[in-house]
Amino acid sequence: MTYFGTPGGDGTGSAAPRVERVLVVHAHPDDETITTGGTLATLVDAGASVTVVSCTRGELGEVIPDDLARLRDDEAALAVHREGEIAAALRELGVRDHRFLGDVGARTPGLEPRVYRDSGMVWRSDGVAGPTDDLHPAAFCAAEFGEIVSDLSAVVDAVRPTVVVSYDDDGGYHHPDHVRANRAAVRAARLAGVPYFAIVAGADEATGVEAEALRDDPSVVTMDVRPVAPRVVAALRGYRTQLEVVDLPGGGAGIRYPHGRVDRLASTESFRFVADPDELAPLPANTSELSDMSLGGKIGTYLLSVAAGAVFGAIGTVAHQGTTSIGGAVVPTGLVLSLIMALALLVGFRQVFRSRTVVAAVALGLLGVTALLSQPGAGGSALVPANPAGYLWTFGPVLIATVVLAWPFLDGGANVQRGRDKMNALPDAKGTPET
C-alpha cells in the first residue's frame, strides 16, 4: 500500500502500488515523534522503507526532570543522552534507519564526518521563534548551506527515496533550525527530482472552514494515526528531557512542554505536496539568501558585490560619453546604456539577495570607482568631463542607488505562512531559549 504515491499535476497520488521509500528530515531529536511519529509507525507497518535524518542532536534543549539536572549545563552530555532518547523512540515506532546529518551515511563522500550543532532559539516579541544573538560557529544555521545540501543529497543518493518529507517554509514556528532543514530538504529533493511533502502544522487541531479546506485539498495527504497511538505514546515517554506525557480528562494522552502548555496527542497527521518540486520553497518576507550563508559566505558576498559595482562603474565611466548619430541628431547612447546598466545591476542584486546591505556594497563599488576615475589625469584630462553627460553620470547612479535602497519589498506577506505547530508552547516570558 502506498500513502504518498506519485503526485500528478494536482498533487494526488495516482501511481500503481509500489514500495514507498520515505525520507523524513527533522531538526532535533523528538521532532520526528511529535510531528510525524504516527506517520512513521504507519508507514513501517505498511511495509514502506523509512529513513529519518536528524540535523542536530539538540544540545541546547531544555532538561525538565530534576533527576537529569546534571545535563542542564553539559551540552556534550545532553547530546549523548538525546542520542539515546531518539534511538529508543525510533525502536518503538519501528524505524530502523536513522542518521545524524554529518555522520557517516549522511555525509558527502570524501569529507570527514562532522557534527551540526543545535542553533538554539529565542521567542521573539511577535510570538514566534527567532535566532539567538550568540550563534555557535558549529551551529547548523552557521554551516555553509551548500555543505548541508550536499550531505543530505548523499542520503538521497543512498536510499533513493520516492518522497522527501520535512517542514513547511516557516519551519512550523520559525525555529531557525526548522527553517534551515526545510530549505535543505527542498533543495535536495529538487536536485534529485523527488516529490516533496511539507508537514501541515496544526492540521489535527483545525476546525470549521480550515478543516474543510484541508479535507478538500487534493494536495494534502492525511494519515489516521490512531491505530499506532500506543506506540507513539511509548516513544514520547522516552523523551523525558524535553516533554512529559500526561493523561487528559475524559481519556486520551497529551504532551506537556517545559512552559506548561499541554497539547492533545494528534489523531491525524497531514502533509501537503509542494506542487512544483523544481522550484525552491519561497523565502519568508523577513529573510534573504544571506540567511543561508555562514559568516565567511556573507563576507565573500559583500566583497564580490563591491567588486561587481566597481567593474560596472569602470565600464560606465569609460563608455558614458559615447554618442550615436540618428537622423542627424546626436543621441547619448553611451550615457543611456551606462545608466540602464547601473539600474539593472542594483535592482538585480536587490532581488536576488533581498538585502539592502548587499545593494549598498554594490553602490559603494560603483560610485567609488566612478569618483576615482573622475579625477583629472596626468595630462589634465578626465574620463568624466564637465559636460551634461558627465554630470548625469556623476549624479545619476547616486539617485538610482538611493531609490533602489529605499524601495520596499513588494511581497505583501504572501510568502509568509503562519502555520501552527505542535511544539509551539509559547512561554509566558519572551526571550527564553528553546529547542
C-alpha positions as MATLAB code, in Angstrom:
seq = 'MTYFGTPGGDGTGSAAPRVERVLVVHAHPDDETITTGGTLATLVDAGASVTVVSCTRGELGEVIPDDLARLRDDEAALAVHREGEIAAALRELGVRDHRFLGDVGARTPGLEPRVYRDSGMVWRSDGVAGPTDDLHPAAFCAAEFGEIVSDLSAVVDAVRPTVVVSYDDDGGYHHPDHVRANRAAVRAARLAGVPYFAIVAGADEATGVEAEALRDDPSVVTMDVRPVAPRVVAALRGYRTQLEVVDLPGGGAGIRYPHGRVDRLASTESFRFVADPDELAPLPANTSELSDMSLGGKIGTYLLSVAAGAVFGAIGTVAHQGTTSIGGAVVPTGLVLSLIMALALLVGFRQVFRSRTVVAAVALGLLGVTALLSQPGAGGSALVPANPAGYLWTFGPVLIATVVLAWPFLDGGANVQRGRDKMNALPDAKGTPET';
ca = [
       0.000    0.000    0.000;
       1.211    3.487   -0.791;
       0.312    6.615    1.140;
       2.103    9.430   -0.661;
       2.047    7.851   -4.128;
       3.492    9.646   -7.130;
       1.862   13.093   -7.211;
       0.420   14.258  -10.508;
      -0.098   17.851  -11.513;
      -2.808   18.256   -8.898;
      -0.757   16.693   -6.116;
      -2.800   13.487   -5.842;
      -1.248   10.056   -5.579;
      -2.216    8.080   -8.642;
       0.605    5.628   -9.287;
       0.295    1.844   -9.256;
       1.062    0.238   -5.867;
       4.766    0.117   -5.103;
       7.122    0.032   -2.154;
       7.459    3.537   -0.808;
      10.842    4.793    0.325;
      10.233    7.817    2.521;
      12.994   10.153    3.691;
      11.910   12.300    6.644;
      14.127   15.228    7.643;
      13.888   16.777   11.110;
      15.884   19.351   13.042;
      16.269   17.783   16.513;
      15.553   14.535   18.366;
      11.850   14.401   19.426;
      10.668   16.470   16.426;
      10.228   13.282   14.434;
       7.935   11.725   17.069;
       5.945   14.831   17.996;
       5.048   15.866   14.451;
       5.353   12.657   12.406;
       5.528    9.764   14.887;
       2.190    8.268   13.895;
       3.057    8.504   10.213;
       6.431    6.836   10.714;
       4.845    3.879   12.524;
       2.036    3.632    9.962;
       4.475    3.625    7.048;
       6.629    0.951    8.651;
       3.560   -1.224    9.286;
       2.597   -0.826    5.620;
       5.982   -2.153    4.505;
       7.494    1.167    3.473;
      11.217    1.820    3.743;
      11.600    4.738    6.140;
      14.742    6.797    6.764;
      14.844    9.548    9.386;
      17.570   12.203    9.307;
      18.149   14.409   12.352;
      20.099   17.539   11.512;
      21.340   18.136   15.079;
      21.454   16.351   18.427;
      19.521   19.048   20.289;
      22.407   20.134   22.502;
      20.561   23.287   23.587;
      17.327   21.593   24.583;
      15.791   22.088   27.990;
      16.008   19.435   30.681;
      12.773   19.057   32.647;
      13.227   16.389   35.343;
      15.422   17.181   38.319;
      16.939   13.691   38.305;
      18.572   14.662   34.991;
      19.671   18.092   36.230;
      23.321   17.151   35.624;
      22.621   17.547   31.900;
      21.420   21.138   32.120;
      24.879   22.705   31.929;
      26.617   19.977   29.961;
      25.771   20.244   26.275;
      28.002   17.327   25.279;
      26.385   15.036   27.826;
      22.916   16.186   26.799;
      23.725   15.441   23.162;
      24.734   11.881   24.059;
      21.610   11.468   26.183;
      19.349   12.666   23.387;
      21.042   10.242   21.015;
      19.820    7.511   23.341;
      16.340    9.032   23.535;
      15.829    9.095   19.784;
      17.230    5.590   19.367;
      14.688    4.277   21.882;
      11.837    6.304   20.356;
      12.503    5.044   16.842;
      12.642    1.458   18.095;
       9.129    1.933   19.450;
       7.991    3.325   16.091;
       9.708    0.558   14.152;
      12.133    2.799   12.239;
      15.455    1.064   11.657;
      17.287    3.608    9.521;
      18.185    6.744   11.445;
      21.069    9.065   10.595;
      22.507   12.228   12.083;
      23.415   14.686    9.341;
      27.192   14.879    9.033;
      27.784   11.321   10.267;
      28.966    8.502    8.041;
      25.991    7.651    5.845;
      24.810   11.253    5.896;
      27.969   12.996    4.780;
      29.358   13.974    1.403;
      31.671   11.199    0.186;
      35.311   12.095    0.750;
      34.661   14.545    3.595;
      35.447   13.848    7.234;
      32.365   13.393    9.446;
      31.194   16.484   11.288;
      28.592   17.481   13.873;
      25.945   20.071   13.111;
      25.250   21.657   16.469;
      21.840   22.784   17.706;
      21.461   26.504   16.862;
      19.064   27.280   19.705;
      16.374   29.943   19.514;
      14.605   32.676   21.437;
      10.951   33.647   21.485;
      10.600   36.992   19.753;
       8.292   39.779   20.806;
       5.883   38.897   17.975;
       5.346   35.432   19.471;
       7.371   33.358   17.003;
      10.805   31.813   17.263;
      13.970   33.563   16.150;
      17.737   33.010   16.161;
      19.936   33.641   19.179;
      22.413   36.511   19.293;
      25.376   34.231   20.102;
      25.240   31.607   17.362;
      27.912   28.946   17.873;
      30.379   28.583   14.949;
      29.459   24.881   14.639;
      25.707   25.551   14.721;
      23.508   24.110   11.993;
      22.497   27.615   10.899;
      26.135   28.764   10.721;
      27.185   25.979    8.340;
      27.531   26.567    4.623;
      24.182   25.862    3.015;
      25.837   24.046    0.134;
      27.575   21.694    2.553;
      24.292   20.871    4.277;
      22.555   20.174    0.956;
      25.472   18.060   -0.221;
      25.340   15.936    2.943;
      21.582   15.497    2.659;
      21.924   14.681   -1.028;
      24.309   11.886   -0.054;
      21.430   10.340    1.918;
      19.105   10.793   -1.052;
      21.618    9.068   -3.315;
      21.966    6.190   -0.845;
      18.299    5.459   -0.082;
      16.760    6.709   -3.359;
      13.525    7.898   -1.717;
      10.238    8.090   -3.562;
       9.291   11.082   -1.422;
      11.011   13.574    0.902;
       9.119   14.906    3.927;
      10.062   17.837    6.146;
       8.698   21.180    7.399;
       6.849   23.901    5.546;
       8.690   27.068    4.574;
       8.451   28.691    8.003;
       9.518   25.544    9.807;
       6.199   25.367   11.627;
       7.035   28.110   14.090;
      10.145   29.811   12.654;
      12.754   27.929   14.681;
      15.923   28.685   12.679;
      16.945   25.003   12.564;
      13.489   24.008   11.287;
      13.608   26.684    8.590;
      17.112   25.620    7.548;
      16.004   21.962    7.455;
      13.156   22.963    5.129;
      15.486   24.845    2.800;
      17.950   21.959    2.614;
      15.296   19.259    2.220;
      13.520   21.137   -0.572;
      16.802   21.796   -2.362;
      17.921   18.161   -2.079;
      14.523   16.935   -3.302;
      14.614   19.369   -6.219;
      18.104   18.286   -7.253;
      17.071   14.638   -7.215;
      13.690   15.202   -8.854;
      11.890   13.668   -5.858;
       8.399   14.836   -4.719;
       8.441   16.952   -1.564;
       5.728   16.942    1.112;
       5.580   19.583    3.851;
       4.197   18.896    7.299;
       0.904   20.754    7.761;
       1.390   22.242   11.201;
      -1.648   22.120   13.451;
      -3.807   20.208   10.945;
      -5.228   17.907   13.616;
      -6.489   20.920   15.564;
      -8.179   22.558   12.580;
     -11.924   23.171   12.803;
     -14.648   24.714   10.694;
     -13.632   26.263    7.385;
      -9.961   25.468    7.949;
     -10.679   21.750    8.482;
     -12.983   21.628    5.458;
     -10.331   23.266    3.287;
      -7.782   20.641    4.318;
     -10.195   17.788    3.546;
     -10.981   19.238    0.116;
      -7.361   19.980   -0.803;
      -6.156   17.288   -3.257;
      -2.537   18.112   -2.462;
      -2.945   17.120    1.201;
      -2.325   13.579    2.434;
      -3.796   12.847    5.862;
      -2.826    9.833    7.971;
      -5.163    8.327   10.556;
      -2.619    7.551   13.262;
      -4.988    6.338   15.986;
      -4.143    2.655   15.419;
      -0.499    3.303   16.298;
      -1.157    5.760   19.149;
       0.132    3.393   21.900;
       3.496    3.154   20.143;
       3.676    6.921   19.683;
       2.949    7.406   23.381;
       5.650    4.886   24.282;
       8.118    6.720   22.033;
       7.204   10.096   23.530;
       7.666    8.798   27.078;
      11.319    8.245   26.238;
      11.887   11.954   25.744;
      11.954   12.791   29.442;
      14.389   15.652   28.978;
      12.051   17.592   26.695;
       8.454   16.737   27.486;
       6.009   14.839   29.682;
       3.199   12.565   28.537;
       0.069   13.181   30.620;
      -3.373   11.598   30.817;
      -6.129   14.002   29.811;
      -9.540   14.340   31.437;
     -12.027   12.246   29.538;
      -9.344    9.924   28.214;
      -6.503   10.186   25.776;
      -2.934   11.358   26.152;
      -1.385   14.774   25.908;
       2.089   16.282   25.692;
       3.167   18.791   28.338;
       6.010   21.064   27.268;
       8.559   22.833   29.501;
       6.471   26.007   29.763;
       3.322   24.212   30.858;
       1.282   24.023   27.674;
      -0.464   20.717   27.067;
      -1.412   19.519   23.562;
      -3.613   16.510   22.922;
      -1.906   13.692   21.063;
      -2.839   14.013   17.399;
      -5.232   11.514   15.861;
      -4.203   12.517   12.334;
      -1.069   13.875   10.688;
      -1.242   15.800    7.407;
       1.252   16.632    4.681;
       0.926   18.966    1.716;
       2.521   18.165   -1.622;
       4.716   21.028   -2.835;
       3.198   21.346   -6.297;
       6.315   22.341   -8.213;
       9.366   20.429   -6.951;
      11.547   22.255   -9.481;
      11.257   25.476   -7.504;
      12.626   26.191   -4.069;
      10.234   26.871   -1.238;
       9.691   30.659   -1.175;
      11.602   32.641    1.369;
       9.547   34.383    4.054;
       9.429   38.140    3.607;
      11.775   38.769    6.531;
      14.597   36.521    5.304;
      17.114   36.615    2.484;
      19.576   34.413    0.662;
      22.161   35.718    3.148;
      20.383   33.816    5.929;
      21.562   30.600    4.261;
      25.225   31.641    4.439;
      27.917   31.372    7.055;
      29.869   34.440    8.199;
      32.570   33.680    5.641;
      29.971   33.366    2.907;
      28.430   36.698    3.840;
      31.801   38.464    3.847;
      32.600   36.936    0.471;
      29.229   38.118   -0.878;
      29.879   41.687    0.261;
      33.350   41.702   -1.300;
      32.035   40.323   -4.585;
      29.248   42.906   -4.516;
      31.775   45.734   -4.171;
      33.842   44.203   -6.985;
      30.809   43.880   -9.273;
      29.886   47.506   -8.650;
      33.476   48.576   -9.328;
      33.593   46.729  -12.662;
      30.286   48.204  -13.821;
      31.357   51.647  -12.590;
      34.553   51.456  -14.634;
      32.690   50.340  -17.770;
      30.093   53.077  -17.414;
      32.701   55.751  -16.771;
      34.615   54.830  -19.903;
      31.506   54.419  -22.086;
      29.140   57.181  -20.909;
      30.435   59.847  -23.316;
      29.670   57.703  -26.367;
      27.135   59.075  -28.852;
      25.325   57.846  -31.957;
      24.052   59.944  -34.856;
      20.452   59.067  -35.694;
      18.748   61.053  -38.440;
      21.159   63.902  -37.978;
      20.541   64.022  -34.234;
      23.271   63.119  -31.747;
      21.941   60.577  -29.215;
      23.893   59.981  -25.966;
      23.648   56.192  -26.264;
      26.684   55.667  -24.052;
      25.094   57.542  -21.137;
      21.720   55.837  -21.571;
      23.241   52.370  -21.680;
      25.513   53.115  -18.722;
      22.601   54.287  -16.554;
      20.456   51.305  -17.585;
      23.362   49.029  -16.735;
      23.710   50.605  -13.289;
      19.972   50.289  -12.671;
      19.888   46.641  -13.767;
      22.879   45.796  -11.574;
      21.463   47.364   -8.406;
      17.919   46.047   -8.904;
      19.240   42.592   -9.773;
      21.305   42.327   -6.596;
      18.355   43.625   -4.563;
      16.043   40.952   -5.992;
      18.496   38.065   -5.740;
      19.803   38.731   -2.239;
      16.827   40.659   -0.833;
      19.300   42.679    1.193;
      19.836   46.420    1.308;
      23.309   45.816    2.733;
      24.363   43.930   -0.399;
      22.931   46.697   -2.604;
      24.857   49.257   -0.559;
      28.052   47.278   -1.185;
      27.373   47.259   -4.935;
      26.665   51.003   -4.854;
      29.890   51.590   -2.905;
      31.933   49.866   -5.589;
      30.129   51.557   -8.469;
      30.206   55.075   -7.048;
      33.697   54.717   -5.615;
      35.266   53.730   -8.923;
      33.277   56.418  -10.749;
      34.566   59.062   -8.349;
      38.119   57.759   -8.637;
      38.081   57.760  -12.429;
      36.536   61.241  -12.484;
      39.759   62.738  -11.153;
      41.938   64.605  -13.705;
      44.692   62.528  -15.237;
      48.387   63.373  -15.541;
      47.762   65.400  -18.679;
      44.900   67.345  -17.165;
      42.142   65.402  -18.925;
      39.372   63.420  -17.240;
      37.179   60.480  -18.167;
      34.205   62.421  -16.802;
      34.378   65.915  -18.310;
      32.299   68.842  -17.100;
      29.512   68.449  -19.652;
      25.853   67.362  -19.361;
      26.674   63.670  -19.873;
      29.430   63.893  -17.279;
      27.123   65.476  -14.690;
      24.374   62.935  -15.368;
      26.796   60.039  -14.992;
      28.195   61.533  -11.788;
      24.851   62.018  -10.055;
      22.554   59.574  -11.892;
      23.897   56.393  -10.221;
      23.648   58.102   -6.832;
      19.948   58.761   -7.420;
      19.368   55.230   -8.741;
      21.126   53.653   -5.743;
      19.102   55.795   -3.324;
      15.792   54.745   -4.894;
      16.722   51.042   -5.029;
      17.847   51.070   -1.393;
      14.708   52.871   -0.232;
      12.237   50.845   -2.276;
      10.184   48.470   -0.095;
       9.990   44.738   -0.665;
       6.813   44.006   -2.599;
       5.944   40.584   -1.111;
       2.744   41.683    0.572;
       3.339   38.918    3.071;
       2.236   36.328    0.513;
       5.191   34.076    1.176;
       4.788   34.018    4.935;
       2.850   31.038    6.205;
       1.882   31.447    9.829;
       1.182   27.795   10.498;
       0.691   26.425   13.970;
       2.917   23.702   15.327;
       2.536   21.069   17.987;
       5.756   22.354   19.535;
       4.718   25.993   19.845;
       4.263   26.022   23.595;
       4.820   29.752   23.824;
       6.433   30.794   27.122;
       4.943   33.479   29.276;
       8.186   35.434   29.239;
       9.575   36.160   25.787;
      13.237   35.705   25.058;
      13.639   32.313   26.745;
      15.947   29.962   24.863;
      14.166   26.941   23.443;
      14.957   23.964   21.207;
];
